[in-house]
C-alpha cells in the first residue's frame, strides 16, 4: 500500500514522511501559524499538522482539575481552539509552498472542514481512537487515516482498523505513541512498531513526545515510515505543548539526521567492495606477499610468503592452495604475488 498525499508518497518502500505537529502552538495567532508552516517547510518536513476541536464537544465541563495545569481542563481546551475560518487560508498557504496541510479533526464538523480543503490525510489522536464513530466518519471519507495509539491495547487498535476496513479503506497508518508530555525515553517501546506491522499489515510510524530528536531518529532506524514531532517557534512561549516541542533549528537537524539514517540503512545487499571503496580496497586490503626473495623455479613453502597490505596480490584465502606451487619468475621480498607469478 502506498498512500499519495498532495506532495509526497507514504509506504513501506518510501522515505519517512515527517510531520511537524503544530497542534495548538499557534497560540491563536494566524501570523504565528503561518510562520510555523514556513519554517517547517524550510526545515524539510513533508507536512504540518494542526488540531481542530471545540471544548464543548471535546471535554465534559465536569472533567476534574489536574495539578499539571493552572486552569481546569475545559477552560484550557476552550482557550486552545483554532479559528476554523483559518483552514482555507492555511491550506492555500501550504499549497503555495508545496507542503501537506494535515489536521486531527475531533468532531464531525471538523472532519467536514478538513474535506472542504481537500486534506489528503486525517489523524485520529490517541485520546480519541476509541471513539469508533469518529474513526468511522474519517474512514468513510476514503482519505488516508492515521491512528495514534497512545494508551491503547491491541484489541482497541484492532477495533479501529476493523472499522476502516469495513469501510473499504486500506489507507491506514498506525503510530506507536506514549501519551505523556514529555514522555520518558524508557517508555517509548519502539519494538511495538514491529508488533503492529506484523499484527495488522499496515504502514507504521511513531508519534514522538520525548525531549530531543534521538528517539524519533531511532524509530526511523527501526522502520518507522511516518514520524510526528511536536514543534514550536520557542519553547518559552505560553501554552501546554510548547515546553516539550522542538524549535525550528532542531527540526531542521532532525530532518537531516532522519535522511542520513535512511541513506545509511541501504539496500541490504553485501557485494562489496562499493565503487567508492575501490581505492581503499587496493591500498589497504591484505594479500599474499613474498616473505623473502624467491628465485624462478623454486617451490613455495609457508616460510616464503606472508599476508600484508596492499591488495595487489593473491587473496589470502588461497594461502594453502599456492603452497607447493613453482614460481615462474624471480620475485623480490615484499612483492605481492599474483597468479601470473606461479
C-alpha positions, 0 to 999 in steps of 0.5 A: 500500500502506498498512500499519495498525499498532495506532495509526497508518497507514504509506504513501506518502500518510501522515505519517512514522511515527517510531520511537524505537529503544530497542534495548538502552538499557534497560540491563536495567532494566524501570523504565528501559524503561518510562520510555523508552516514556513519554517517547517517547510524550510526545515524539510518536513513533508507536512504540518499538522494542526488540531481542530476541536471545540471544548464543548464537544471535546471535554465534559465541563465536569472533567476534574482539575489536574495539578499539571495545569493552572486552569481546569481542563475545559477552560484550557481546551476552550482557550486552545481552539483554532479559528476554523475560518483559518483552514482555507487560508492555511491550506492555500498557504501550504499549497503555495509552498508545496507542503501537506496541510494535515489536521486531527479533526475531533468532531464531525464538523471538523472532519467536514472542514478538513474535506472542504480543503481537500486534506489528503490525510486525517489523524485520529489522536490517541485520546480519541481512537476509541471513539469508533464513530469518529474513526468511522466518519474519517474512514468513510471519507476514503482519505488516508487515516492515521491512528495514534495509539497512545494508551491503547491495547491491541484489541482497541487498535484492532477495533479501529482498523476493523472499522476502516476496513469495513469501510473499504479503506486500506489507507491506514497508518498506525503510530506507536505513541506514549501519551505523556508530555514529555514522555520518558525515553524508557517508555517509548517501546519502539519494538511495538512498531514491529508488533503492529506491522506484523499484527495488522499489515499496515504502514507504521510510524511513531508519534514522538513526545520525548525531549530531543530528536534521538528517539524519533531518529531511532524509530526511523532506524527501526522502520518507522515510515511516518514520524510526528514531532511536536514543534514550536517557534520557542519553547518559552512561549505560553501554552501546554505543548510548547515546553516539550516541542522542538524549535525550528533549528532542531527540526531542521537537524532532525530532518537531516539526521532522519535522511542520513539514517535512511541513506545509511540503512541501504539496500541490504545487499553485501557485494562489496567492495562499493565503487567508492571503496575501490581505492581503499580496497587496493591500498589497504586490503591484505594479500599474499606477499613474498616473505623473502626473495624467491628465485624462478623455479623454486617451490613455495613453502609457508616460510616464503610468503606472508599476508600484508597490505596492499591488495595487489596480490593473491587473496589470502584465502588461497594461502594453502592452495599456492603452497607447493606451487613453482614460481615462474619468475624471480620475485623480490621480498615484499612483492605481492604475488599474483597468479601470473607469478606461479 
